Amino acid sequence: MNEPEYITAPEALRYLEERKMISKNTFYKCIKNGEIPHIKLGRKIFIRKDFLKQIADLTALKIQAENQKKPRY
């Protein structure tokens, strides 16, 4: 059975910031509120890679849907 792959919170944040998907403050608020599933080992926070892929895919679909709603002249 394949174990899920994890990356550190700063790596996850960099991935999301590069795609203009979330700010640093919002990212850490979402972790604190449990909106972003994570594992904490000591002071380190780890996020599943497949979760980040899901966020990126959903955001891309949302952007695509918004672009289709805009009137074209």
C-alpha positions, -999 to +999 in steps of 0.1 A: +000+000+000+013+034-009+018+059+019+008+095+012+036+119+006+040+150+028+058+183+024+065+209+051+042+238+056+067+264+042+070+242+010+032+240+007+028+277+012+054+284-015+035+261-039+002+279-032+017+314-032+034+308-066+000+301-080-015+331-063-039+309-044-035+320-008-016+344+014+007+334+042-017+347+069-047+329+054-026+297+050-016+295+087-051+305+098-065+276+078-041+253+094-049+266+129-087+262+122-083+227+108-094+238+073-061+224+059-055+189+070-020+185+084+002+165+108+023+183+134+055+167+147+070+188+173+070+223+158+070+211+122+038+210+102+034+186+073+007+188+045-002+160+022+009+166-014-023+151-028-043+177-008-024+205-025-031+189-059-068+189-051-067+226-041-049+235-073-073+215-095-104+230-078-090+265-082-082+259-118-118+247-124-132+278-106-111+301-127-122+284-158-159+286-148-155+323-140-138+330-173-167+313-192-193+335-174-176+368-185-192+384-216-171+384-247-171+414-269 
